[in-house]
């Protein structure tokens, strides 16, 4: 899914951030995150294994020389799909009873 941020002020008005926001996944083996060049959006892609990853976005809310960290995150739950094959699992061979 493509996910984007829309920074807002305390009053709910559109706001800017300083620099390019950064995105990361807590578990890249479950969910990979590829941020857009401007950092205002990212593509979040399940990698295959079932599990949960937290996607975090960090930005600087101070438009001047200072830094005012701003962070947001959300959980991504990757669940199993429908069966695609039978996936045989063979047991240990035993001797034929006499």
N, C-alpha and C positions, 0 to 999 in steps of 0.2 A: 504494500500500500504506500501511496505517497502521503506524507504527513507534513504539514506546514505550521509555522508559528505566526501569530499575529500579535506582537507586543502591544499592550494597552497600559495606559496610566491608571492610577488608583481610581480615577473618576470614570474609567471605562472607555476613554478616548484612545484612538490610535497613537502609538508612541514609537520612537526609534530606539535602537540599541547601537552601541559603539562597536565597530569592528564586525567580524564575521562570527556568528554563533557556532559552537562546536557541538557535535552529536556523538554519542557512543552507546554501544550495547554492553550490558553487563555480561553477556555470554554470546560472543560472535559465532559459536558453533550452533546456536539455536536460531538467532536472529542477526543478520548483517544489516548495517546501516551505512548508506552512502549519501552524504550531504551534498546539496546543490552548491555551486560555487559561491553564492551569496550567503549560504548558511541558513536561509529562511525556510528551507524545506529539505526533506530527505526522503529517500526511498528505503523502506523497511521491508526486508525480504526474509522469510523463513528459510532455513538452510537444510531442513530435513528431519532432524531428531525432534521428538516430542519434548516439550519443556516450556519453561517460562524465562523470559529475559526482560530486564528493565532498560528502556531506552531513555537516556538523559540528554537534555539540551542545556548548554550553558551560554550565557551572554553577559555583556557588560552594559548595565543600564545608565552609567555615568557617561554623558556625551562629551565630557571634558577630559582633562589629564588624569583624573582620578579613576578609581575602579569601584563599581558598585555591582557585585556579583548577583546575577539573577539565574535561577535554575528551575527547571521543570522536568518531570519524568512521568512515564506511563508504563504499565506492564503489557507485554505481548505474550499471549498464551498460544503455543503451537500445539494443536491437537492432531491425533491420527486421522487419516482419511479412510475411505472405504477400501475394502480388500482389493488388491490388484493381482494377486497370485495366491496359490495355496501354500507355499512355503513349507515343504515337507521337512520334518524333523524325525530322523530314524533313531530308534532305540538301540540298545546294546544287544547284539545277537546272543542267543542262548542255544544250548544243545537241544536237539529234538528228543522228546521223551521216548523211552523204549516201550 
